Amino acid sequence: MEWREPIATCASRETLEETGLVIDESSWRAPFAVAEAVIDENNHWITVFAACEVADDAAVENREPHKCEGWFFASKDGLLEREASGERLFLPLRLLLRDDRVEW
């Protein structure tokens, strides 16, 4: 997030930058934040998850292949199955999957 940037603005901007999907800021539902901070001399990360609906035929691009192996749509159960089969998931996503307060 940029300084003082609203979460919905950031979510729309980052989604466009990373996937090519255009999501209106008003489409985002209340986010659930995972504060998995990694701190070193210069950095502190907080991952914020936000949800929205997209069309069934939405085409997702990997616009940052140097940072991301790829994108796919998956359900919670699908993600848990992938992890159980040995696939390594993004740490904040693993934490989100195990948080009982999140409504899927």
C-alpha positions, 0 to 999 in steps of 0.5 A: 500500500502507498502512504494513506492509500485506502485498502480498496484502492490498493487492492484494485491497483495491485490486482490490475498490475499483477493479473490484468483484472480490472476490479472496481474499488466498490466491489471489494468486501471487507478485508481480513488482514494477516499481519505476518510481519517480516522485519529486517533493517529496512522492511516490514510486510503486512499482507492484507486479503480482500475478496470480490466477485469476478466473472466465471470467464475472467482471464488472469495474466501473470504480469510479474513473472519475475515475482510470481509463478502464476495465478489460478482460481481455487476454493479453500478446499482446493488450496488445502488439497494442494498443500496436502499434496506437498505444494508450497503455498504463500505463508500468509495464505497458509495462515489465512486458511487456518484462521477459523474467523475467516468466512469463505 
